Amino acid sequence: MARIETPKRVRGTQDIFGEEQRRFARVVEAFEKVRRLYCFQQVQVPVFEATNVFARSMGETSDVVSKEMYTFPDRGDDLLTLRPEFTAGICRAYITEGWQQYAPLKLTTHGPVFRYERPQKGRYRQFHQLDAEIIGAAEPAADVELLTFGDQLLRELGISEGVTLQLNTLGDAETRDAWRAALVAHFEKHRGELSEDSLTRLEKNPMRILDSKDPRDRPVADAAPDIDAYLTSEAGAFFEAVTAGLDAARVAWTRNARLVRGLDYYRHTAFEFVTDGLGAQGTVLAGGRYDGLIGNLGGPETPGVGWAAGIERLGMLTEAPAAEQPEFVIIPVGEIAERFCTGLIADLRRRNIHCEMAFRGNLKKRMQRADAAGASYAIIVGDDELAAGEIAVRSLKSGEQARRKLSEVLSGPSGGRTFALVELTKGLDGIAGKE
């Protein structure tokens, strides 16, 4: 008989459990709390889209589109792609579902995204993102709202210390055209000093040379002209309004004139929240204004601004919450007692009391497990005690144990039952009246 090969986890994926899962849940809970404070609506979009949705939104020559997307034909020979990010799918839905009538829309979502890249600490091929977008608002106040949202999320998670908001302006279309021409002229003078990748970018996407990590490119990139010399008065006023709004909201920021977004539909604000707590993977939340994206996808010209944050990266900076602990552990001893305890624990849980049932091993091992689980009390129900109308309750903190009459702690009309918790635990933690 052939040996069955043990299945393996696919490279670049993860099984999230225990402390990592508690960190993950903490990030999502904080995101949902802040979302509600800022009155953003939730939205869900498909995990896969037609490939051209991402190709048109992220650029055919971008690394994500050319190297990292999970793309496949389905059985109908339609070319589909697992989402590498959320914004394109949300903008596609805005167009196809007629959401223009609700603009301006403030939307959030979170879930898995997929990119084929080299796995490393904080980077996976299936990972998870938080996403926040404001669509249909051209005002600088929308940028300020999103940036303040991001700042408050980091504060809610307790990780704002050591995180810096880096901010830049990409100007309006006139600004970008003038700056792009100046950059091309500068880089053309230094073609012989650029890396192969940057020579390719020079032809298709010259702004991306500014954030090249190749040491051969840095001297040329660092000497490139800044955008400020080419800002129109309107673009300058927009950036001033954003920075003034951040100052009013007491959100600290710093200017990074080399922070860019290469695609032409990006406008005005670009930003990253950066930490030194993750080594090379320093960006924990990033985004910008994409006023030309929805028009680029075939919809009406519509302003938009948004950001995304990696849940795993935020979780790495977050202190893991303690594991949840039951208040009571129910320990039945005997078949009749086990049936009784099945009803008893259901009643406790319906009263929003955290409890667990220990039904394996001898009594000593069950008590040990109850203590190890961090429970406050153990309720011990044996067949004999049940026949006598009694149960035993032990405080796992003080070690005190007492018998209780079921008639004292269980009451209610026929068919219902209410647990008198005060009576049940009275006297077991050093309070007068303990047995």
Secondary structure, 3 states (H helix, E strand, C coil): CCCCCCCCCCCCCCCCCHHHHHHHHHHHHHHHHHHHHCCCEECCCCCEEEHHHHHHHHCCCCHHHHHHCCEEECCCCCEEEECCCCHHHHHHHHHHCCHHHHCCEEEEEEEEEECCCCCECCECCEEEEEEEEEECCCCHHHHHHHHHHHHHHHHHCCCCCCEEEEEEECCCHHHHHHHHHHHHHHHHHCHHHCCHHHHHHHHHCHHHHHHCCCCCCHHHHHCCCCHHHHCCHHHHHHHHHHHHHHHHCCCCCEECCCCCCCCCCCEEEEEEEEECCCCCCCEEEEEEECCCHHHHCCCCCCCEEEEEEEHHHHHHHCCCCCCCCCCEEEEEECHHHHHHHHHHHHHHHHCCCCEEECCCCCHHHHHHHHHHCCCCEEEEEEHHHHHCCEEEEEECCCCCEEEEEHHHHEECCCCCCEECHHHHHCCCCCCCCCC
